[in-house]
Amino acid sequence: MRTVEELRHFYDSTLLGDLKVLDRKRERIIEKLVVIFFVLLAVAGGLYLMLLTILNSELAAIFSLSVCITLGVFASIAHFGQYRAEFKREIIGKIVKFVDENLYYLPYSYVAKSSFVTSRIFDPGVVRYKGEDLVRGRIGCTEIQFSEVQASYNSRDNDFDGLFFVGDFNKDFNAQIIVLPDIAERLLGHVGQELQALAQYRGELIKFEDTEFEKFFAVYSDDEIQARYVLSMSLIRRIVDFRKKINKKIFLSFIESNVYVAIDCERDLFEPRFSATLLDFDLVREYFEDLQLAVGIVEDLNLNTRIWSKE
């Protein structure tokens, strides 16, 4: 795993020049948008006076403002979109390669909905699914992919917005094993029928002897023997340590020789600043730490230790 000291050297030697170029572009965009704002304000005033003589009502003001606000929004999106795309390509792309040369960054792709549903972590009735910032490749012996994902349901209580990770578990097994935050299970399915449907979808509740693990998680599976085989005591302790390390609500499942991990995030990942300077090492460190969190799942769950072999 890369260190912060290595990141500092990479920032000074490689990223800083690109960040300075982008920061100048950001400042020029702000200057353009300020000019556009005052031009549109003048246009709104002229349009209002013209329409007032025709409509002779407050509709003139509403229409004028609506037209100018719409134009202003489109101008902002157009300018910011190009700047955002360049930032992701030039900055985030290079940080991804710095973290590991075997990783590839696709800013406008994301983990497929089929993988999200296959994980059985969440209700399958996804109404809307989107994402961005896909990273894929190999860490050691383990094939991984992860991205930011937003999954929406008819009930906002079940929506997910965060990091979704898929990794090769290198073990053939037939069971489905779902590890959920225990507090989420107490909140989900507050209506009896919904809870029953989710339980049938995930399998039976299985209790483990590790009290700390039980405090954090509830495990569901359709095969208790295989669930206990896959969730060894050492893996259980690694999951607990990972949960304590990141101090976030996490969801896991082990299905079809893959491990799926979902982590709630309170903010968008890998987004550029617009209202403040980009020349801030702490900002780059934040992107780096978000990537390390995802890539570190391989080490935290010991996925590269091939104690099993696939048939």
PyMOL commands that set and color helices and strands:
alter all, ss='L'
color gray80, all
select helices_A, chain A and resi 4-55+59-99+113-118+156-158+182-187+192-202+211-216+224-230+233-246+281-300
alter helices_A, ss='H'
color red, helices_A
select strands_A, chain A and resi 103-106+128-139+142-152+160-168+177-181+204-206+217-221+250-255+258-264
alter strands_A, ss='S'
color yellow, strands_A
deselect
rebuild
show_as cartoon
